[in-house]
Amino acid sequence: MEVQLIGFDSLGVRSMASVIYTDDVSIFIDPAVSLAPWRFSLKPHPLELKQLECVASKICEVAKDVDVIVLTHYHYDHHDPGKHVPVDIYEGKDVIIKDPRNNINVSQRIRASRFLKLIKDKARNIIVGDGREFTYGKTKLLLSKPVPHGVDSRLGYVTEVLIDDGDYKIIHTSDVEGPVTNDAVEFILNNRPDLIIIDGPPTYLVGHHFTEDVISRSISNLARIVSALGDVTIVLDHHLLRDLNYREFYSEVIKHGASTKARVMCAAEFMGMEPMLLEARRKELYSKRS
């Protein structure tokens, strides 16, 4: 199995764009990219805009050759209605989507409706995937039942994704913000993956929309996962990598987990690259221009 992480916060953009190749099928999860419109009361820095174009171009290049596209929910860093990534990428594809009508909040229901109108004449098949299993040769693709986007359903629901080729298992959690709910954790523990691609909590929002208690719960849940799975690789990125002190969170997870064999890293490190935390460094980047 081959894993290609294309767009992540450690790669300079808001995204969890991931491609998994097995001998049977190629699957692109969440081929989208965006930037924070404001951070530190500043608009995106030119370096962020340049990286956005680079990642969007890479998504288009890779997506044209994949077999299946999975959309875990309808936030713009996970689905793109043509703003940065043209909807042509869905041409002739099987598109497995988060249910656009059930277990979804109002804003995402509206976005889903608009998006599906754009791709309905392009995609080969559009299939609601919540809680369903799909088979491609020896490869199993399983979507979880909807789990909350974070602590509760205020931001809607997402579907976690398992890909199992018989020898290796990968779970892409989408936006579980931690994980902080038992449902999100149980999907991971029940399927016992070798690699977990997880978004981590938005620690940069502590004191605003997030509490220390939720961060502690996330650490506890990740430590529980590490202890249960043992020799596991965790790519912990996305929301967490909007905080320059993200490695402190990594250390807490390992310290509280019973296994020392677990590896925790960001997407850039998994791909053999240096982390590029452009959003978290936005204030610094602008100060260098003065």
C-alpha positions, 0 to 999 in steps of 0.5 A: 500500500502506498500513501501520499499526503498532498495537502495538510497544515504542516504542508502550508495549507488547510487540508487533509488531502490524502491518496491511498493506492493498493493493488486493487484501487486508488482512493483520494480522500478529501481533495480540497484545500483552503486558507484561513481568511484571517489569522492574527487579524491578518489576511493570508501571506503571499507565501500561503497563497503560493502554497495554496496554488501549488497544493491545488495544482497537485490535487488536480494532477493526482486526482485525474488518475484515481478510481474513487474519491471520498468526501468526508464532509462539506467544509471547504478544506475537505470539499471544493465546489470549484474555487481552488480545485475544479470540479472536473476532477470528478469526471468519470469517478466513483464519488462516495460522499457523506450523507448530504441530508441526514446527520448534517447541520444546516450550512453543510446541507446547503453546501452539499446541495450546491456541490452535488448539482455541480458534479452530478453530470460529471461523476460516474456514480455518487454514493452515500457512504455513511456506515457502508462497506465497499470492496475492490478486489481484496481491498475493503473501504469502510466508512464509519457511521457519522461522528461529531465534528469535534465535541458535539454536533454544532459543526455537523458530522463527519465520516471516518474512513478505513482502507484495508488491503488485507495486509495493512490498514489505514484510518483517515479520521477527518475532522474529529478534533482530537478525537474527543468522542467515544464514537470516533475512538471506538471506530479506530480501536475496533478496526486496529489500523497500522496507520492513523491520519488524524486531525488533532484538536485545535489547541490554538483556539483554547480560551476562545472556542475550546477548553483545556478540558477538551484538550485533556480528553483528546490526550487521554483518548490518543494515549488510549489508542496508542496503548491499545494498538502498540506498534502504530504510526499516527500522523497527527496534523491539520487543526493541531498544526495551527499551533507552533507548540504542537510538539508539546501535545505530541509529547503528552500523548506519548508520555501518557500512552503505555507503548513506546513503539508508537510513532507520532509525526506530522504529515510533512515528516511522514512525507520526508519533508520539513514542516511548513507551518505558514498559518501559525507563522503568519504574523512572523511572515508579515513582520519580515516584510517590514 
